[in-house]
Amino acid sequence: MPNIDLPLTDSIETLIYRVITTKLSNDPVLTRVVRTMHLYLGSRSDSEPVGDVNSLPYLLVYPGPNPSDTATERHSESTMIVTFEIGINGTNASDLLNLWSAIRVCLFPGDGSMKALMDSTRSDRNEAWVTLQLGQPIYAAQQLPDGSQMLSGTGAAKVTIWQSTAL
């Protein structure tokens, strides 16, 4: 089924999600190590299954909901969760931890570049302040259909968006 783009203006959440996915897909370490990367940007490959030995290691990234609220009478605070699922072949926990670390280093390189990218999502229409936090994943071991073992983890980044709003 072809991807259909709705004729809508990109939201601040969309712009931030694209910053995160672009940073991940352009990272030289992740592109060298990760065999299957699904970023859910409308690519046909996003629907390909993961979890067999040929797709490992994998990284799946997708947005998720979280509550929004009025912070003040002129500002709203909304939180977007960006979920990261990772999987590696075998049972070497060091490989799984190192893959999570590579994601963290990509998103938090320590040179101010990610903040600059987040700030670039602001516009006259979209006056927003954005913070990004990355939690630790929950890890699990599982058996693949061919009998081999894999380790997987699911973690999330919390994106907090403060926006000027007129009630």
N, C-alpha and C positions, 0 to 999 in steps of 0.2 A: 504494500500500500504506500503510495507516495506521501511525502511529508507535506502538510498544508500549513503555510504560515498565515496566521490571522492578521488582518490589517489593523494592528494596534500599535500604538507608540510604546517603545520599550520602557518598562518600569524600572525603578531604581533596583529592585530585586533582580530583574533580568540582567541589568548592566553589571551588578556585582557578581552574579553567577558566572557571567562571561569572563570577567576578570580572573576569577578563580580557575575556571576550566582552561582558559588560555594559558595561564601561568603553568598549570600542571602539564598541559599537552606540549608546551615548548621547553620544558625542563630537560636538559641533556641527560641527567642521571635517570630520571623516570622513563624517558623514551628509550634509553639503552637497556633498561632492566625489565620493564613491564611489557609483557607480550600482548595482553588484551586490555585496552583502555576504553571504557564506555563512559562518555560524558553527557549523554542524553541531550544532544543539541540538534536532533533531527536526522542523524546519520542512519542509514540502513543497518550498519553494523551494530547499532545499539540494541537490536533485538536478537543478536546472536547469543546463544547460551554460553555461560561460563561455568567453570567447575569441573571440567574434564582436564586431564593431564595436558592436553594440547593448548589450553587457554591460559595456563599458569606461567608466571604469576599474572594476576589480574588486578585492575583497579576500576571500580565502578563509582561514579560520582553523580549524585542527583539531589535536587532541592527537596526540602520538606517543610511542613507547616510548623508554626509556633505562634503563641498568642501575640496580639497587638493591643496596645492600650493608649489612651490619651495620657501623656506625661504631664502636660500643663495645658492651659486653655489655648496655647498657640503652638504646641509641639506634640507630636505623637511619637511613640516608641514602638517599633515593630522588630520582631526577631525572626530571622530566617535560619533554618537549620540546613546545612549542606552535609549530606551523609557520604561517607567514604567506606566502601567495602573493599577489602583486599584479600587476596588468597595466594598462597605459595605451595609449590609441590613439596611433599615430604613433611617431616616433623621437626625441622630445625627452627626452634623459636627465635634464634638469633636472626635468621633471614626475615622472619615476619616483623620483628622489632626494627630491624634496619630498614625495611621497606617503609614502615610507618615514619621512621625518622627522616627518610628521604622526602616524604610528603611534607612533614613539618618544616624541614629546611627550605623546601621550595616555597612554601607559603610565608615563612618567616625568615628570610635570608639575613636579616640583621643590618641591611644597608639602606633601609628606608624606601626601597623600590615598591614594596607591596602597599605601603601607606600612600605613596604617590599614585599608584594605580587605583586604589580605592577612592582617593580624592578626585581622580579624573572622572568619576561617575557623577559628580555634582554639576548642576547647570542652573540656569535661571528658573527653569521649571521644576528642578529637582534639588532644592537646597537641602542637603542631608549631610549628617555626620555619621561615619560608619566605624564600628570597631569589629575586630575579628578575634575570636578565641578558638583554640583547637583543644579538644579533650582527648583522653586516651581511649583507645578502642577496647571492646570486649572481644576476647580471643576464644577460638574453639577449634578442636580437632575433628576431622570427619573422614570417612572412608569414601573414596571415589568409586564409581561403577566398575572400574577395572580392578578393584581391590587395593589400589595404592592409597596412601594417606595424603591428606593436605591439611594445612593450617589456614584458618581464615580469621579475619577481624572486621568489626564494624565500629567505626567511630564517627565523630561529627565535628564540624566547625559551627560555632554559633556566631551569626552575623547580626549585630544590633544596629538598627538604623534609627536615628533621630531625625525627624523631618519637621519643617515648619508647616503648620496646617492652620487653616482658617475654619473655624466652626460655624 
